[in-house]
Amino acid sequence: MRDFYISDPHFGHTLVSELRGFRSPRAHDRALFEAWMDELPADENIRLWILGDNSCGTEEDEDYALGQLQRLRENLLVKKNSRLALHGIVGNHDSIHPMSTKSYKRLPTFLQVYDTIQLAASTKMAGMRVMLSHFPYTGDQFDTDRMEQFRLRDLGQPLVHGHTHNKEIISYSAQGSLQLCVCVDACEGMRPMEKETLDKIIHQHFKR
């Protein structure tokens, strides 16, 4: 089993597509899909962790984004003989985020595509516990941190996150904890990052 991580695909989102240098959402989505197909290996069992913000907009936009992920699963099986398990960490632009009082209504739709959906999770990387969340401990696209009530408490563990759309992978929280951004914007060629890549970064930059 091989693990890969990425966040904030924003399938079908006009503004994000433009910010990433594409003339249209469809051109952006095609490039993103092809990059993921190219990066994910053949003849493997793969866990792909998507750390939130599948899309941004209406339920129709979100259904389209989920359809892209289902198509990815099907194409990997048919074209590369790889079985894909999709694990989601919920982002603020996902309709199932608990910031929405009606999030429960859309959860069954997500679970038709995703194998699991969580608000946060933990895993082992570089021989230590690492947290997974859509949000960093601290930091945002803007001057002040938003939605602080949904951020993890910073107890010093490394954190893999999305949300910020930073192009730099490495940052540190206000308390000095290592934060690794796996937004599409930070991933080389918009490709998911393999666990071994994150292991090496943590080994090099974790402040003990």
C-alpha positions in Angstrom: 0.0 0.0 0.0 1.4 3.4 -1.0 0.1 6.7 0.5 -0.2 10.0 -1.4 -1.4 13.4 -0.1 -2.8 16.5 -1.8 -5.3 19.2 -0.9 -7.5 21.9 -2.5 -8.1 20.5 -6.0 -11.0 23.0 -6.5 -12.3 21.1 -9.5 -14.5 23.4 -11.6 -13.6 26.6 -9.8 -13.1 29.5 -12.1 -11.1 31.8 -9.8 -8.7 29.2 -8.6 -8.2 27.9 -12.2 -7.2 31.5 -13.3 -4.9 31.9 -10.3 -3.1 28.7 -11.3 -2.6 30.0 -14.8 -5.4 28.3 -16.8 -7.8 29.9 -19.2 -10.8 27.9 -18.0 -11.8 25.5 -15.2 -12.0 22.6 -17.8 -8.4 23.2 -18.9 -7.4 23.3 -15.2 -9.3 20.1 -14.4 -7.9 18.2 -17.4 -4.3 19.1 -16.4 -5.0 18.2 -12.8 -6.5 14.8 -13.7 -3.7 14.0 -16.1 -1.1 14.9 -13.5 -2.7 12.6 -11.0 -3.0 9.8 -13.4 0.6 10.2 -14.4 1.9 10.3 -10.8 0.0 7.5 -9.2 1.8 4.2 -9.8 0.7 1.1 -11.8 0.0 -2.3 -10.3 -0.4 -0.9 -6.7 -2.9 -0.5 -3.9 -3.0 3.3 -3.4 -4.4 5.4 -0.6 -5.0 9.0 -1.8 -5.6 11.5 1.0 -7.4 14.6 -0.1 -7.2 17.3 2.6 -10.3 19.2 1.7 -11.9 21.7 -0.8 -12.9 19.3 -3.6 -14.7 22.3 -5.3 -16.2 25.6 -4.4 -19.7 26.6 -5.3 -23.1 24.8 -5.8 -24.0 21.2 -5.1 -23.8 20.7 -8.9 -20.2 21.9 -8.8 -19.5 19.5 -5.9 -21.1 16.6 -7.7 -18.9 17.3 -10.7 -15.8 17.3 -8.5 -16.8 14.0 -6.9 -17.4 12.6 -10.4 -13.8 13.5 -11.3 -12.5 11.5 -8.4 -14.7 8.5 -9.3 -13.4 8.7 -12.8 -9.8 8.8 -11.5 -10.5 5.6 -9.5 -12.0 3.9 -12.6 -9.2 5.0 -14.9 -6.5 3.8 -12.5 -8.0 0.4 -12.4 -8.6 0.0 -16.1 -5.4 1.7 -17.4 -2.9 1.0 -14.7 -4.3 -1.9 -12.8 -4.1 0.0 -9.5 -6.8 0.0 -6.8 -7.5 3.4 -5.3 -8.8 4.1 -1.8 -9.9 7.7 -1.3 -9.7 9.2 2.2 -11.0 12.7 2.7 -10.2 15.3 5.3 -13.0 17.9 5.2 -12.3 21.5 4.0 -14.3 24.6 4.6 -15.5 24.7 1.0 -16.9 21.2 1.3 -20.6 21.1 2.0 -20.1 18.4 4.6 -17.9 20.6 6.8 -19.5 21.0 10.2 -19.4 24.8 9.8 -22.6 24.1 7.8 -25.6 23.2 10.0 -26.8 21.0 7.1 -23.6 19.1 6.5 -25.2 15.8 7.4 -27.4 15.9 4.3 -24.5 15.7 1.9 -22.5 13.1 3.7 -24.1 10.1 1.9 -23.2 11.6 -1.4 -19.5 11.9 -0.4 -19.4 8.4 0.9 -20.5 7.1 -2.5 -17.0 8.2 -3.7 -14.8 8.4 -0.6 -13.9 5.3 1.4 -13.6 7.5 4.6 -14.3 11.1 5.5 -12.9 12.8 8.7 -12.5 16.3 10.1 -9.0 15.4 11.1 -6.7 12.4 11.4 -3.3 11.2 12.5 -0.7 9.0 10.9 2.9 7.9 11.3 5.6 9.7 9.2 9.3 9.8 9.9 8.8 7.6 12.9 6.5 9.9 14.7 2.8 10.9 15.0 1.8 13.5 12.4 -1.6 15.2 12.3 -3.7 15.7 9.2 -6.1 18.6 8.8 -7.4 21.0 6.2 -6.3 23.9 8.3 -2.7 24.7 9.5 -2.3 25.3 13.2 -1.8 29.0 12.3 -1.7 30.9 9.0 -4.2 31.7 6.3 -4.5 33.3 2.9 -5.3 36.5 4.6 -3.9 38.6 7.4 -5.9 36.9 10.2 -6.7 33.3 10.7 -10.2 32.2 9.9 -12.4 29.5 11.4 -10.1 29.0 14.4 -12.8 26.9 16.1 -12.2 24.1 13.6 -8.4 24.1 13.8 -6.4 21.5 15.7 -4.8 22.5 19.0 -1.1 22.9 18.5 0.8 20.5 20.8 4.0 20.4 18.8 3.3 17.5 16.4 4.1 18.1 12.7 0.9 18.8 10.7 0.1 18.1 7.1 -2.5 20.6 5.8 -4.1 22.5 2.9 -6.3 25.6 2.9 -3.6 28.3 2.5 -2.8 27.8 -1.2 0.8 28.6 -0.3 3.4 27.6 -2.9 5.9 26.8 -0.2 5.6 23.4 1.5 7.3 24.3 4.8 6.1 26.7 7.4 6.1 26.9 11.2 3.2 27.7 13.5 3.2 30.6 16.0 4.5 28.1 18.5 7.2 26.8 16.2 5.5 23.5 15.1 6.4 22.2 11.6 3.5 22.6 9.1 3.6 20.9 5.6 1.3 22.3 2.9 0.1 19.8 0.4 -2.1 22.2 -1.6 -2.1 21.6 -5.3 -0.3 25.0 -5.5 2.6 23.6 -3.4 2.9 20.3 -5.1 5.4 20.1 -8.0 3.4 19.7 -11.3 0.2 19.6 -9.3 1.0 16.0 -8.4 0.1 14.3 -5.1 3.0 14.0 -2.7 4.0 10.5 -1.7 4.5 9.7 2.0 8.2 9.1 1.6 8.7 12.6 0.3 7.0 14.0 3.4 9.0 11.6 5.6 12.2 13.2 4.3 11.0 16.8 4.8 10.0 16.0 8.4 13.4 14.4 9.1 15.1 17.5 7.8 13.0 20.2 9.3 11.4 18.9 12.5 12.7 20.9 15.5 13.1 18.5 18.4 
